[in-house]
Amino acid sequence: MLGTMRPMLTSATFYPDAAARIDRIAQAFDGQVDQVCLALRSYDHWWASALGFQLMRGGPVPTSDLRARLLHQSRRWRDVMRELSVAFPQARSVIW
């Protein structure tokens, strides 16, 4: 629901479209959501999984430039959680 891996790897940004996607989901439920849940993974495991996903689908081997951009990009889980709370202001957030 938060986004797909291809735009994240292309932009080297963690869930760059999450706010817009979450807003559309919130509108579809018209304020009827009372709880949102988000499971977190450590960044090193998350990006390794995303890069593996790309490789398994015939994508290129990640360059050292891409790996450095992924390592230093500033967007974090906290940003995604903030966007969830804005889109679902009445909902309880469960993070694990």
C-alpha positions as CSV (number, residue, x, y, z in Angstrom):
1,M,0.0,0.0,0.0
2,L,2.9,2.4,0.7
3,G,4.6,2.0,-2.7
4,T,6.5,-0.3,-5.0
5,M,10.1,-1.0,-5.1
6,R,10.9,0.2,-8.6
7,P,10.2,3.9,-7.9
8,M,12.1,3.6,-4.6
9,L,15.2,2.2,-6.3
10,T,14.9,4.7,-9.2
11,S,14.7,7.7,-6.9
12,A,16.9,6.1,-4.2
13,T,14.3,7.3,-1.7
14,F,12.4,5.4,0.9
15,Y,8.7,5.2,-0.1
16,P,8.7,8.5,-2.1
17,D,5.0,8.3,-3.0
18,A,3.7,7.1,0.3
19,A,1.8,10.3,1.3
20,A,-0.2,10.4,-1.9
21,R,-0.9,6.7,-1.8
22,I,-2.0,6.8,1.9
23,D,-4.2,9.9,1.2
24,R,-6.0,8.0,-1.6
25,I,-6.6,5.0,0.7
26,A,-7.8,7.3,3.5
27,Q,-10.3,8.9,1.2
28,A,-11.6,5.6,0.0
29,F,-12.4,4.6,3.6
30,D,-14.0,8.0,4.3
31,G,-12.8,8.3,7.9
32,Q,-13.9,4.9,8.9
33,V,-10.5,3.6,9.9
34,D,-9.9,3.3,13.6
35,Q,-6.5,1.6,13.5
36,V,-3.5,1.5,11.1
37,C,-0.6,-0.9,11.5
38,L,2.9,-0.7,10.1
39,A,5.7,-3.3,10.4
40,L,9.2,-1.9,10.3
41,R,12.4,-3.5,9.1
42,S,15.9,-2.4,9.6
43,Y,17.1,-0.3,6.7
44,D,20.0,-2.5,5.8
45,H,17.7,-5.5,5.5
46,W,15.0,-3.5,3.7
47,W,17.2,-2.1,1.0
48,A,19.0,-5.5,0.6
49,S,15.6,-7.1,0.0
50,A,14.6,-4.3,-2.5
51,L,17.9,-4.7,-4.4
52,G,17.4,-8.5,-4.4
53,F,13.9,-8.1,-5.8
54,Q,15.3,-6.0,-8.6
55,L,18.1,-8.5,-9.4
56,M,15.6,-11.4,-9.4
57,R,13.6,-9.6,-12.1
58,G,16.5,-9.0,-14.4
59,G,17.5,-5.6,-13.0
60,P,21.0,-4.3,-13.0
61,V,23.6,-5.0,-10.3
62,P,23.5,-2.0,-8.0
63,T,26.3,0.4,-8.5
64,S,28.4,1.8,-5.7
65,D,26.8,5.2,-6.4
66,L,23.3,3.8,-5.9
67,R,24.3,2.0,-2.7
68,A,25.7,5.3,-1.4
69,R,22.6,7.2,-2.3
70,L,20.4,4.6,-0.5
71,L,22.6,4.7,2.5
72,H,22.5,8.5,2.8
73,Q,19.0,9.3,1.7
74,S,17.2,11.2,4.5
75,R,13.7,9.7,4.4
76,R,13.0,7.3,7.3
77,W,10.3,5.2,8.8
78,R,9.4,8.2,11.0
79,D,8.4,10.1,7.9
80,V,6.2,7.3,6.8
81,M,4.6,7.1,10.2
82,R,4.0,10.8,10.2
83,E,2.2,10.6,6.8
84,L,0.0,7.8,8.2
85,S,-1.0,9.9,11.2
86,V,-1.8,12.8,8.9
87,A,-3.9,10.7,6.6
88,F,-5.7,8.9,9.4
89,P,-5.8,11.4,12.3
90,Q,-8.5,9.6,14.3
91,A,-6.8,6.2,14.0
92,R,-4.7,4.5,16.5
93,S,-1.2,3.7,15.1
94,V,0.3,0.3,15.8
95,I,3.9,0.0,14.9
96,W,6.0,-3.1,15.3
